[in-house]
Amino acid sequence: MASFLQRVGVRRIDTPKTSEYMSNQQKNSLVAFNALSNYARFGIAIACTFILTPFLVTTLGPGNYGLWTLLLCVAGYLELFECGLTTGVMRFISSAEQQDQNRKNQLVNTIFFSSFGLSFLAGLAGMALAFVFRLAYPSEPLLPLLVGVMTVRIMLSIPSGIFMGVLFGEQQIWLINLIRSASVLLFTVGACWMFSATTDIVNLGMWYAFVYTCENLGYFVIARFRLKWMRIWPGGFNFSILKEVAGFCFSSLTANTANVVLIRTDPFIVSASLSLNSVALYAVPLRITEQLFQLSKQLINVFSPVFAELHGCQDNAQIRFWFLRCSKLSWGLMVAVVVPAMVFSREGLQVWVGEAFVVSGPILCILLFAALLRVLQESSCSTLAMTGQHAFVARITILSAISNVVLSLILVRFLGLTGVATATLFSVAIFGCGLSTHQACRSFGITWAKYATTVAAPALLPTMAQLLCLAILCYYLPHQQLIHLFLISCVSGITYLLVYLTFSLGKSEREIVKHWFHSIYSIVIKFTSTARTLRPIG
């Protein structure tokens, strides 16, 4: 880690602290650097979503947009054939000794060559799904062709996507974000240009497959150039390493499957029970919710390799310290964006995608509350998975997914789209957030009272200040246009953050935030004054 900090230009702050706190300072610098790139990429993704979603809804129409949503859900299911290998390589490379390059090389080769068999299975599954959709949706003759296009994309991305996990494990997260940002921008610009001349959904699917295949190939190219220790050759395959990582990868696959079922199955249930137009009415608030959830998840993601490294060092005190801070900061950040999104749920949908989507306002509010609880679930599950309790994470996420499907099938008959959203909320609250957080607190010696006062309670006062700010601004200012809603939300969010930083952080946390900003400043100065960012390492 010290060499990493030296490469990015982060200076250690010499203050009379304990050695444990200085270790915290180093971890904080690492989180600051990775979080900076994560949020830069997230800002680009939000901007592209803001532009592309209403464009596709208007151009394709609600029916075809619902079809496009189903297609993305199919891609999400086919990606499960990756079987958690990317997460596995990230976790084991993070916990491996930096000097043990031979073991890391064997690990990469073993997982890489194993992925070709999984890619073949994904191709067979894609062919089967295309046939099923041809029978299930005879009125949509383009759907099997689009499924075939997506299948080819998944088959190519499974082996090449392994190298994203390699870069993540080596804590080169900024490179991953650079590639992701480029792919999002390329897809958005290309889709807008394409639909200025044609509205063929097949062309959109092919462009999507091409761009995101290039993204995964980019991970391989960058990893091969950036990591001098990495050599790809069949002789590097090690069966004993495969058996060692198989248990973790299987648990990761189970958890990923449950998460996909939790998010991607709802549109299929809506389509089977209602119509493709209803899928669009549900898909837009689901899309908004997922994007806002990713805001907090960016912070959680940068902690994953840190938790794996601390687990390898058996440093439980540090794991407990960073688990509480990760949960607190990600929860506080999510509250800041969820509150204005709930307040302006109807108005925002009306001016963004049209009058027909006003009925989706209550659905958006329910899904936003579920996303708020998912932040606590994600923080707990990420920490547990990276510290050896991946089997528990797999079981709890499976229970959450099953309960979501069962409740959705029941409630959609009585409450329609609202029932599907409510099922998601109940599943996340009971099986996801409740049980996973309880297990994390028990594992790291944290009482419920300690967890509540450290993580959730500090957001109460800033939330009250934000609601007061929203009420005053809405009373005195117009809020019938999208720019007005955006500016009011930004001012209320700044109010929230100022109150949060002033009253909700302890002394040690203020030191962390202060050092964080210092680290970000150092990184910006470093990377604006040198062109040696792609210098080979290892």
Buried (B, 14 or more C-beta within 10 A) or exposed (E): BEEBBEBBBBEEBEEEBEEEBBBBBBBBBBBBBBBBBBBBBBEBBBEBBBBBBBBBBEBBBBBBBBBBBBBBBBBBBBBBBBBBBBBBBBBBBBBBEBEEBEBBBBBBBBBBBBBEEBBEBBBEBBBEBBEEBBEEBEEBEBBBBBBBBBBBBBBBBBBBBBBBBBBBBBBBBBBBBBBBBBBBBBBBEBBBEBBEEEBEBEBBBBBBBBBBBBBBBBBBEBBBEBBEBBBBEEEBBBEEBBEBBBEBBBBBBBBBBBBBBBBBBBBBBBBEBBBBBBBBBBBBBBBBBBBBBBBBBBBBBBBBBBBBBBBBEEBBEBBBBBBBBBBBBBBBBBBBBBBBBBBBBBBBBBBBBBEBBBBBBBBBBBBBBBBBBBBBBBBBBBBBBBBBBBBBBBBBBBBBBBBBBEBBBEBBEEEBBBBBBBBBBBBBBBBBBBBBBBBBBEBBEBEEEEBEEBBBEBBEBBBEBBBEBBEBBBEEEEBEEBEBBBBBBEBBBEBBBEBBBEEBBEEEBEBBBEBBEBBBEBBEEBBEEEEEEEEEEE
